[in-house]
């Protein structure tokens, strides 16, 4: 088992599995975040459910491990490939045979990592360890996560950083979605074309959804 994980195919397998795990997480995370548009009570209750659900508590360390695994092995594969690539390949123009996201997955991943650090420091850390205000709904006291989040999104430059983060994420998903399934064996031409289309659709939905939220509050604040 250890020899498989240390081999190139094993490392790519781990990147694909962790990537698919994170793709599923993004769908759940976006669904919860869209409750922001439904209003303060709807989002606070949704965030409270996620924070107190036993299943989610179990998933949190797995999610963290998935992120770390995906980042570490992706970086290792990238640097290893660069170190072992023959010099003659540097003369090959890949723009005609590959998309821009596929040629810049590591750069996009690094930008997403920077955005993730900002996101966690402003929201997750404050919700876990910061001084939060609380609101009572139906006799239950919950954190006012809505005010924390929307308070950031009415700041124009902060909202635009989030929109940029959503765009980087979407570009990363465009190639990563189909590539993950291809590594797991769905590599014939027909399936790869279908998965590529599905990847584009998923990337647009996720990136568009995450970009919509800060723009919704920024535009609303400017109009109000």
N, C-alpha and C positions, 0 to 999 in steps of 0.2 A: 504493500500500500504506500509506504513512504517513498519507494522508488518511482511509483506512478506520479505522486504529487510533486516530486522533484524534477520529473521529466517535463519537456516543453508541452506535450499534449495534456499532461496533468495540470500544469499551471493554467493553461488556456481553459480547461474544463472548470477549474475553480473560479476563474474570472467570469465565465458564462453563467454558472450556477448562482454566484453572488449577484451578478447583474440582473438576472431574472427575478431574484428575490427582491432586489431594490425596485425593479419595475413594478412589481405587485404592490410594494409599499407606497410608491408614488401615487398609485390610483386611490388607495385608501386615504393618504394624506391630503390629496387634492379634494376628495369628497368632503372631508371634514372642514377644510379651509373654505369651501364654497358656502358653508353655513354663515360665514361672515356677512355675505350679501343678504342673507335672510334676517339679519338683525342681531342685536346684543344678546337677548335671551337664548335664541336658537344656537348661536355659536358657543356661548358660555356653557350651556348644557351639553353640547356635543363634545367640547373640550374636556369637560368634567367627566363625562362617560369614558373618554379615551384615557384619561389620567388615572381613573379608579378601577377600570376593568381589569380583573386578574389576568385575563389572556394577554392583554396589552402589556402588562407588567412583565410577563414572561418573555414577550417578544422584544422588549426594549434592549436587553443585552444581546439577543440574537441579531437585531438590527444593527447595533453598534459593531458587532463582530463582522457582519456582512459588509458594512462600509469599509472597515479596516482591511478586510481580506481583499476586497475588490480593488481598493487603492494600492495596497502593497504589491499584489501580484501583477496588476496592470503596469505599475511603474517598473517592476523587475523585468517583465517581458519586453517593455519598450527599450530600456537601457541595454538589455542583453542583445536584442535584435540590432540595435545601432552599433554595438561593439563587435558583432560577428558578421555584419553585412559586408560583402565584397565591395571594394572601391568602385568597380566598374558599374555597379548599380546606381551610383550617384549620377551617372550621365543619362539615366532613363527618365523621361518626362512622364510622370504618373498621372498628370492631370487629364489625359485622354482616356485612362482606363479605371480611374477611381474618383469618388466624390471628394469634395473638400472636407466634410466631416470625417470621412474614413482616414484621410491623411493627417488629420489633426486631432485625433481622439485624445491623445495625452495632454495636449494644450487645453482642450475643452475640459477634460477631467480636472486639470489643475485649477482652472478658473472656477469650476463648480465647487471644488474643495475650498477655495478662498471664500466663496459665497456662503458655503455651508458653515464655516467658522463664524462668519458675521451673523448668520441666522441663529445659530445655537447660542451665541453670546448674548443676543438681544432678546430672544424669546424663551428658548428652553431653559437657559440658566436662570433667568429672572423668575420664571414660573416655578422652578425647583428650589431656588435658594434666595431669591430676591424678596423684597417687601411688596406683596400684592394686596390690592383691595379686594374685598369680598362682597358678594350680593346674595341675598336669600331668595330662592325660588321654591315655592311649595314647601317651605319649612326647612329646606336644605341649603346650607351655606356653600357657595362655590366661588372660585376665583373669577375675577373680572378680566379674563384673558382678552376679551373683545376690546376693551379700552387700551390695553397694552399694545395690541397689534395695530389697531386703527390709528393710534397715536403716532406710530411710525410712518404709516402710509400717507398721511396728510402732508408729510415733509417731502417736497418735490424730488430732491436728489436721492432720498432714501427709496422712494417709490420707483424711481428710474433704475436704481441699482437692482431692485427686485425684478423689474422687467428684463433687464440685461441678464440676470441670473436665469430667468425662465427661458430666454432665447438660447443661452449656452446649453442649458439642459436639453432643450428640444433638439438642437443640432447633435448633441451627444447621443441622444436616443435614436435619431434617424438611422445611424449606422449600427449602433449597439444592439438594437432590438433584433434585427435579422441576423447579425453576426453571432449573437449568443445561441440562437437556435441552430445555426449552421455548424457551430463547434460541437453541438450535441448530436449531430448526425443528419439534420434536415438540410442536406447540401445539394440535392439535385436541383436542376435549373427551374423547374416548375414551382417547387415549394419555396425556393429562395426568392423568386419574383413575388409570390404571394406574401411572404413574410416581409419583404421590402416595402410593399404597399401598406401592409398592416402597420409596419414600423413608422412610416410617414404619417399615417392617420393618428396613431397613438401619440407620436411626438407633437403633432399639431394640437391635439386635444389637451395634453398635459401642459405644454408650454403656453398655449393660449389661455388655459384655465388659471394657471399660476400668474400670468401677466395681467389677466383681467382684474384680479382682486385689488392689487395696489392702485391700478388705474381707476378703478371704480371709486375708491375713496379719495384719491387725489383730485379727480375731475369733480366729484361731488363737493369737495371742500372749496375748490376754486370757484365753482358755480354758485355755492351758497354764500 
